[in-house]
Amino acid sequence: MLFAATASANDAAYFTSGNQLIPVKETDISIRKEILTIGLQDDGKADITVYYEFFNPGTTDKTILMGFEADPSYNDDYEFHADGVHPHIFDFTVEMNGEKLSYKNAVCLEGLPDGLQPLDMNKYEITEETVTSVRPVGNDTLFIPFAYVYYFEATFKPGINKIQHTYKYTESNGVGFSYQIDYKLSPATRWANHQIDDFTLVIRANNTAKHFFLDEQAFNMAPWVLSEGEGKQRVTNNYDESLREFSLRNGAFTWHKTNFCPSRELTITSADEIYLFNDNAPFGSFYDRGSSLELYYGEGRTKYTMEESLRRRVAHNLPYAHRGHVFKDPVLNAYFRALWWYMPNPYYKDDQSDFTDVDRQYLSY
């Protein structure tokens, strides 16, 4: 159940990562099917729903201990929660074969080297300097990574067993990206078949539009399909790294693979990282309803250069362009059609009922 923290710059905040449900001990139960749905929203949280079909090859019921680890946050509040409840995981639920299961929490050594052994904090301590590690009392040099563990007992009847698992967690952020969603796929290989026989990944924009990318090499074995709503995709590069770039509005992209043995993890990153440090990228090349970028305007100014005036007009109209408004003004029409993420929708009416606080901030320019 290895769960390594994602590396990040000092000016970024890493909160936690999603993870697969896995057995605490070895088992002969296998994953026949998994549908992982990641909802992208404007509230700074990733919305996770996972549907599993597990297969018990035996002729009798089998009860095992299962769950997942969540790595602690850093560059955040540096709080340690001895009760094992992660401060950035919310609304955790598990339902098995139609019945809701109860779960418990614990703080354990990362990777559960001795199985489920909650830490005795009389023997360990944590300080602001250690952040993601504990150290034995009296030992100032030994730092041991820990994890927050969510665990429960699950009884598998012979044959197929269905588990529905949901939770939310806080997205990471930092200089160069407005949001980043990490999800560990490789722990699924801990089950008996060491793969997911039938795997579907759904990335959904829930009543919003999102512009993001992920590692192309991790998902180049099968095509991405727009299964709902409006969207476009392409392969692009950033610092010689091959990326799959998406623009998605009120819909979902789906990726399906049989006999899936994940060797890479999933990271969804906002597309501002692609454009922010690109000198050729136009203003407005990235826009997100949940997070705002600095607009470079002094307060109280009444005179602007022609370039600044265009930037103000673009800023003011970004919330509308994000929803597909078709511009009659030839300057704005040409500008937004040059932005890759822009998807015109001739049926869109200029309705502000779903405008976020960020949208309204841009309207003020």
C-alpha positions as a Python dict, from the first residue, in 0.01 Angstrom:
ca = {
    (1, 'M'): (0, 0, 0),
    (2, 'L'): (285, 231, -86),
    (3, 'F'): (174, 593, -107),
    (4, 'A'): (455, 837, -186),
    (5, 'A'): (394, 1211, -156),
    (6, 'T'): (405, 1401, -481),
    (7, 'A'): (707, 1626, -519),
    (8, 'S'): (623, 1994, -536),
    (9, 'A'): (786, 2333, -519),
    (10, 'N'): (806, 2515, -187),
    (11, 'D'): (551, 2770, -305),
    (12, 'A'): (289, 2503, -377),
    (13, 'A'): (40, 2346, -140),
    (14, 'Y'): (-5, 1968, -164),
    (15, 'F'): (-313, 1846, 19),
    (16, 'T'): (-350, 1474, -58),
    (17, 'S'): (-418, 1224, -335),
    (18, 'G'): (-696, 987, -425),
    (19, 'N'): (-626, 616, -404),
    (20, 'Q'): (-758, 272, -492),
    (21, 'L'): (-926, 47, -238),
    (22, 'I'): (-684, -236, -167),
    (23, 'P'): (-644, -534, 69),
    (24, 'V'): (-436, -479, 381),
    (25, 'K'): (-313, -839, 353),
    (26, 'E'): (-267, -1063, 49),
    (27, 'T'): (-587, -1218, -86),
    (28, 'D'): (-711, -1434, -374),
    (29, 'I'): (-988, -1185, -456),
    (30, 'S'): (-948, -1004, -790),
    (31, 'I'): (-1081, -687, -956),
    (32, 'R'): (-1301, -776, -1252),
    (33, 'K'): (-1427, -425, -1323),
    (34, 'E'): (-1371, -66, -1211),
    (35, 'I'): (-1529, 262, -1320),
    (36, 'L'): (-1343, 558, -1172),
    (37, 'T'): (-1519, 894, -1211),
    (38, 'I'): (-1337, 1215, -1119),
    (39, 'G'): (-1555, 1524, -1106),
    (40, 'L'): (-1390, 1861, -1172),
    (41, 'Q'): (-1570, 2142, -992),
    (42, 'D'): (-1526, 2507, -903),
    (43, 'D'): (-1509, 2462, -524),
    (44, 'G'): (-1146, 2347, -508),
    (45, 'K'): (-1235, 1982, -442),
    (46, 'A'): (-1217, 1668, -655),
    (47, 'D'): (-1535, 1461, -644),
    (48, 'I'): (-1457, 1086, -658),
    (49, 'T'): (-1696, 800, -733),
    (50, 'V'): (-1561, 447, -784),
    (51, 'Y'): (-1763, 143, -884),
    (52, 'Y'): (-1591, -195, -838),
    (53, 'E'): (-1678, -552, -921),
    (54, 'F'): (-1463, -795, -721),
    (55, 'F'): (-1453, -1172, -773),
    (56, 'N'): (-1425, -1423, -489),
    (57, 'P'): (-1320, -1762, -642),
    (58, 'G'): (-1400, -1955, -327),
    (59, 'T'): (-1717, -2143, -234),
    (60, 'T'): (-1767, -1966, 102),
    (61, 'D'): (-1781, -1611, 227),
    (62, 'K'): (-1447, -1444, 292),
    (63, 'T'): (-1398, -1142, 521),
    (64, 'I'): (-1089, -928, 466),
    (65, 'L'): (-959, -596, 591),
    (66, 'M'): (-937, -335, 316),
    (67, 'G'): (-913, 40, 271),
    (68, 'F'): (-661, 300, 156),
    (69, 'E'): (-386, 530, 274),
    (70, 'A'): (-394, 907, 231),
    (71, 'D'): (-64, 1089, 252),
    (72, 'P'): (-47, 1399, 474),
    (73, 'S'): (-48, 1747, 329),
    (74, 'Y'): (249, 1981, 330),
    (75, 'N'): (301, 2353, 280),
    (76, 'D'): (-45, 2371, 433),
    (77, 'D'): (-141, 2391, 800),
    (78, 'Y'): (116, 2135, 924),
    (79, 'E'): (-146, 1993, 1156),
    (80, 'F'): (-122, 1636, 1280),
    (81, 'H'): (-452, 1454, 1333),
    (82, 'A'): (-395, 1170, 1576),
    (83, 'D'): (-746, 1031, 1516),
    (84, 'G'): (-648, 935, 1161),
    (85, 'V'): (-912, 1156, 995),
    (86, 'H'): (-745, 1342, 710),
    (87, 'P'): (-823, 1716, 721),
    (88, 'H'): (-866, 1730, 342),
    (89, 'I'): (-1081, 1422, 276),
    (90, 'F'): (-1458, 1462, 302),
    (91, 'D'): (-1780, 1260, 278),
    (92, 'F'): (-1610, 919, 270),
    (93, 'T'): (-1864, 638, 203),
    (94, 'V'): (-1847, 269, 112),
    (95, 'E'): (-2141, 53, 6),
    (96, 'M'): (-2102, -321, -59),
    (97, 'N'): (-2366, -533, -230),
    (98, 'G'): (-2626, -267, -149),
    (99, 'E'): (-2534, -225, 218),
    (100, 'K'): (-2346, 69, 368),
    (101, 'L'): (-2026, -26, 551),
    (102, 'S'): (-1883, 153, 853),
    (103, 'Y'): (-1513, 238, 858),
    (104, 'K'): (-1242, 344, 1100),
    (105, 'N'): (-939, 569, 1084),
    (106, 'A'): (-584, 532, 1209),
    (107, 'V'): (-239, 685, 1171),
    (108, 'C'): (9, 419, 1055),
    (109, 'L'): (355, 395, 911),
    (110, 'E'): (344, 454, 537),
    (111, 'G'): (309, 131, 342),
    (112, 'L'): (169, -59, 641),
    (113, 'P'): (489, -269, 679),
    (114, 'D'): (342, -465, 970),
    (115, 'G'): (-19, -468, 852),
    (116, 'L'): (-268, -243, 1024),
    (117, 'Q'): (-74, -124, 1328),
    (118, 'P'): (-192, 222, 1446),
    (119, 'L'): (96, 430, 1579),
    (120, 'D'): (136, 463, 1953),
    (121, 'M'): (202, 835, 1975),
    (122, 'N'): (357, 785, 2318),
    (123, 'K'): (649, 640, 2122),
    (124, 'Y'): (652, 887, 1832),
    (125, 'E'): (633, 1260, 1791),
    (126, 'I'): (575, 1502, 1508),
    (127, 'T'): (693, 1860, 1476),
    (128, 'E'): (643, 2135, 1224),
    (129, 'E'): (982, 2046, 1080),
    (130, 'T'): (889, 1685, 1002),
    (131, 'V'): (551, 1763, 838),
    (132, 'T'): (498, 1428, 662),
    (133, 'S'): (705, 1212, 898),
    (134, 'V'): (711, 1104, 1260),
    (135, 'R'): (1022, 1042, 1464),
    (136, 'P'): (1076, 814, 1762),
    (137, 'V'): (1076, 1002, 2090),
    (138, 'G'): (1431, 1097, 2177),
    (139, 'N'): (1565, 1041, 1825),
    (140, 'D'): (1629, 1367, 1639),
    (141, 'T'): (1769, 1209, 1322),
    (142, 'L'): (1528, 929, 1225),
    (143, 'F'): (1224, 1043, 1026),
    (144, 'I'): (963, 784, 926),
    (145, 'P'): (683, 865, 676),
    (146, 'F'): (329, 814, 803),
    (147, 'A'): (-16, 800, 642),
    (148, 'Y'): (-378, 849, 738),
    (149, 'V'): (-556, 517, 689),
    (150, 'Y'): (-926, 455, 618),
    (151, 'Y'): (-1011, 89, 674),
    (152, 'F'): (-1306, -146, 710),
    (153, 'E'): (-1397, -514, 705),
    (154, 'A'): (-1561, -642, 386),
    (155, 'T'): (-1728, -982, 349),
    (156, 'F'): (-1709, -1119, -5),
    (157, 'K'): (-1966, -1378, -102),
    (158, 'P'): (-1865, -1638, -365),
    (159, 'G'): (-1862, -1488, -715),
    (160, 'I'): (-1912, -1120, -803),
    (161, 'N'): (-1932, -852, -531),
    (162, 'K'): (-2013, -488, -602),
    (163, 'I'): (-1864, -194, -411),
    (164, 'Q'): (-1955, 173, -459),
    (165, 'H'): (-1704, 411, -302),
    (166, 'T'): (-1727, 793, -283),
    (167, 'Y'): (-1535, 1081, -129),
    (168, 'K'): (-1401, 1428, -197),
    (169, 'Y'): (-1059, 1577, -139),
    (170, 'T'): (-894, 1916, -168),
    (171, 'E'): (-709, 1986, -492),
    (172, 'S'): (-346, 2091, -472),
    (173, 'N'): (-232, 2423, -616),
    (174, 'G'): (81, 2630, -669),
    (175, 'V'): (270, 2876, -886),
    (176, 'G'): (201, 2780, -1246),
    (177, 'F'): (-112, 2574, -1185),
    (178, 'S'): (-450, 2667, -1041),
    (179, 'Y'): (-537, 2311, -946),
    (180, 'Q'): (-383, 1966, -954),
    (181, 'I'): (-559, 1637, -884),
    (182, 'D'): (-345, 1334, -803),
    (183, 'Y'): (-481, 980, -801),
    (184, 'K'): (-287, 659, -732),
    (185, 'L'): (-377, 385, -979),
    (186, 'S'): (-92, 136, -928),
    (187, 'P'): (-207, 11, -583),
    (188, 'A'): (-484, -177, -766),
    (189, 'T'): (-220, -431, -866),
    (190, 'R'): (-221, -551, -503),
    (191, 'W'): (-529, -764, -578),
    (192, 'A'): (-491, -1127, -685),
    (193, 'N'): (-503, -1067, -1061),
    (194, 'H'): (-245, -781, -1038),
    (195, 'Q'): (-450, -576, -1281),
    (196, 'I'): (-798, -437, -1346),
    (197, 'D'): (-966, -670, -1594),
    (198, 'D'): (-1202, -400, -1723),
    (199, 'F'): (-1115, -39, -1637),
    (200, 'T'): (-1298, 283, -1727),
    (201, 'L'): (-1181, 631, -1632),
    (202, 'V'): (-1431, 917, -1658),
    (203, 'I'): (-1323, 1279, -1615),
    (204, 'R'): (-1629, 1496, -1577),
    (205, 'A'): (-1683, 1872, -1565),
    (206, 'N'): (-1980, 1912, -1332),
    (207, 'N'): (-2185, 2214, -1449),
    (208, 'T'): (-1869, 2401, -1545),
    (209, 'A'): (-1595, 2411, -1808),
    (210, 'K'): (-1238, 2295, -1744),
    (211, 'H'): (-915, 2326, -1940),
    (212, 'F'): (-654, 2074, -1822),
    (213, 'F'): (-391, 1822, -1924),
    (214, 'L'): (-247, 1488, -1815),
    (215, 'D'): (47, 1262, -1897),
    (216, 'E'): (-4, 1128, -2249),
    (217, 'Q'): (230, 831, -2190),
    (218, 'A'): (16, 699, -1906),
    (219, 'F'): (-292, 665, -2128),
    (220, 'N'): (-169, 615, -2483),
    (221, 'M'): (-289, 252, -2502),
    (222, 'A'): (-650, 347, -2583),
    (223, 'P'): (-837, 653, -2717),
    (224, 'W'): (-1012, 920, -2514),
    (225, 'V'): (-1377, 962, -2615),
    (226, 'L'): (-1606, 1259, -2553),
    (227, 'S'): (-1899, 1072, -2397),
    (228, 'E'): (-2111, 1368, -2295),
    (229, 'G'): (-2134, 1746, -2338),
    (230, 'E'): (-1896, 1966, -2537),
    (231, 'G'): (-1523, 1907, -2555),
    (232, 'K'): (-1206, 1884, -2758),
    (233, 'Q'): (-866, 1723, -2707),
    (234, 'R'): (-521, 1718, -2860),
    (235, 'V'): (-166, 1600, -2793),
    (236, 'T'): (69, 1885, -2710),
    (237, 'N'): (412, 1932, -2555),
    (238, 'N'): (548, 2124, -2260),
    (239, 'Y'): (925, 2127, -2205),
    (240, 'D'): (958, 1817, -2427),
    (241, 'E'): (694, 1632, -2222),
    (242, 'S'): (407, 1481, -2419),
    (243, 'L'): (71, 1589, -2277),
    (244, 'R'): (-294, 1523, -2356),
    (245, 'E'): (-475, 1858, -2344),
    (246, 'F'): (-851, 1883, -2288),
    (247, 'S'): (-1116, 2151, -2308),
    (248, 'L'): (-1440, 2022, -2155),
    (249, 'R'): (-1773, 2190, -2085),
    (250, 'N'): (-2070, 2037, -1902),
    (251, 'G'): (-1974, 1684, -1997),
    (252, 'A'): (-1723, 1401, -1972),
    (253, 'F'): (-1427, 1237, -2143),
    (254, 'T'): (-1400, 858, -2106),
    (255, 'W'): (-1102, 622, -2134),
    (256, 'H'): (-1151, 244, -2141),
    (257, 'K'): (-895, -38, -2127),
    (258, 'T'): (-919, -412, -2062),
    (259, 'N'): (-643, -597, -1876),
    (260, 'F'): (-519, -267, -1740),
    (261, 'C'): (-203, -291, -1532),
    (262, 'P'): (-125, 68, -1430),
    (263, 'S'): (244, 150, -1407),
    (264, 'R'): (198, 529, -1390),
    (265, 'E'): (-25, 737, -1167),
    (266, 'L'): (-288, 987, -1276),
    (267, 'T'): (-227, 1360, -1241),
    (268, 'I'): (-476, 1613, -1379),
    (269, 'T'): (-328, 1963, -1396),
    (270, 'S'): (-487, 2292, -1494),
    (271, 'A'): (-363, 2411, -1832),
    (272, 'D'): (-228, 2745, -1710),
    (273, 'E'): (105, 2568, -1654),
    (274, 'I'): (130, 2517, -2032),
    (275, 'Y'): (64, 2881, -2115),
    (276, 'L'): (178, 3087, -1817),
    (277, 'F'): (548, 3075, -1903),
    (278, 'N'): (497, 3085, -2279),
    (279, 'D'): (590, 3430, -2408),
    (280, 'N'): (386, 3370, -2725),
    (281, 'A'): (67, 3281, -2542),
    (282, 'P'): (-202, 3553, -2559),
    (283, 'F'): (-372, 3692, -2253),
    (284, 'G'): (-678, 3483, -2179),
    (285, 'S'): (-522, 3160, -2307),
    (286, 'F'): (-623, 3006, -1976),
    (287, 'Y'): (-935, 3076, -1775),
    (288, 'D'): (-1095, 2891, -1485),
    (289, 'R'): (-1417, 2977, -1306),
    (290, 'G'): (-1281, 2860, -973),
    (291, 'S'): (-951, 3049, -963),
    (292, 'S'): (-837, 3385, -1089),
    (293, 'L'): (-506, 3506, -1231),
    (294, 'E'): (-352, 3849, -1172),
    (295, 'L'): (-479, 4094, -1430),
    (296, 'Y'): (-208, 4362, -1397),
    (297, 'Y'): (-429, 4671, -1367),
    (298, 'G'): (-370, 4950, -1121),
    (299, 'E'): (-671, 5062, -922),
    (300, 'G'): (-822, 5399, -1002),
    (301, 'R'): (-668, 5432, -1348),
    (302, 'T'): (-875, 5598, -1619),
    (303, 'K'): (-630, 5591, -1913),
    (304, 'Y'): (-496, 5279, -2079),
    (305, 'T'): (-280, 5196, -2379),
    (306, 'M'): (-446, 5021, -2672),
    (307, 'E'): (-298, 4688, -2559),
    (308, 'E'): (-424, 4740, -2204),
    (309, 'S'): (-767, 4836, -2332),
    (310, 'L'): (-789, 4512, -2530),
    (311, 'R'): (-681, 4314, -2224),
    (312, 'R'): (-957, 4479, -2021),
    (313, 'R'): (-1217, 4396, -2288),
    (314, 'V'): (-1092, 4037, -2307),
    (315, 'A'): (-1095, 4002, -1928),
    (316, 'H'): (-1449, 4136, -1908),
    (317, 'N'): (-1569, 3887, -2172),
    (318, 'L'): (-1381, 3575, -2057),
    (319, 'P'): (-1673, 3441, -1847),
    (320, 'Y'): (-1900, 3464, -2151),
    (321, 'A'): (-1642, 3307, -2386),
    (322, 'H'): (-1601, 3023, -2136),
    (323, 'R'): (-1970, 2942, -2182),
    (324, 'G'): (-1956, 2960, -2562),
    (325, 'H'): (-2085, 3310, -2635),
    (326, 'V'): (-2046, 3392, -3006),
    (327, 'F'): (-1904, 3743, -3039),
    (328, 'K'): (-2032, 3982, -3304),
    (329, 'D'): (-1748, 4226, -3241),
    (330, 'P'): (-1484, 4129, -3503),
    (331, 'V'): (-1189, 4200, -3271),
    (332, 'L'): (-1324, 3988, -2985),
    (333, 'N'): (-1447, 3720, -3224),
    (334, 'A'): (-1102, 3685, -3380),
    (335, 'Y'): (-932, 3694, -3041),
    (336, 'F'): (-1135, 3419, -2877),
    (337, 'R'): (-1141, 3195, -3183),
    (338, 'A'): (-760, 3199, -3167),
    (339, 'L'): (-774, 3048, -2816),
    (340, 'W'): (-765, 2670, -2842),
    (341, 'W'): (-999, 2603, -2549),
    (342, 'Y'): (-1278, 2827, -2686),
    (343, 'M'): (-1585, 2631, -2804),
    (344, 'P'): (-1855, 2858, -2956),
    (345, 'N'): (-2213, 2765, -2872),
    (346, 'P'): (-2472, 2953, -3082),
    (347, 'Y'): (-2747, 2843, -2841),
    (348, 'Y'): (-2588, 3003, -2536),
    (349, 'K'): (-2787, 3293, -2390),
    (350, 'D'): (-2602, 3551, -2181),
    (351, 'D'): (-2734, 3415, -1854),
    (352, 'Q'): (-2534, 3504, -1542),
    (353, 'S'): (-2722, 3272, -1307),
    (354, 'D'): (-2432, 3027, -1285),
    (355, 'F'): (-2155, 3289, -1265),
    (356, 'T'): (-1902, 3228, -988),
    (357, 'D'): (-1731, 3489, -772),
    (358, 'V'): (-1432, 3464, -1007),
    (359, 'D'): (-1655, 3528, -1308),
    (360, 'R'): (-1795, 3839, -1145),
    (361, 'Q'): (-1446, 3960, -1059),
    (362, 'Y'): (-1362, 3956, -1429),
    (363, 'L'): (-1686, 4135, -1517),
    (364, 'S'): (-1568, 4429, -1310),
    (365, 'Y'): (-1284, 4504, -1554),
}
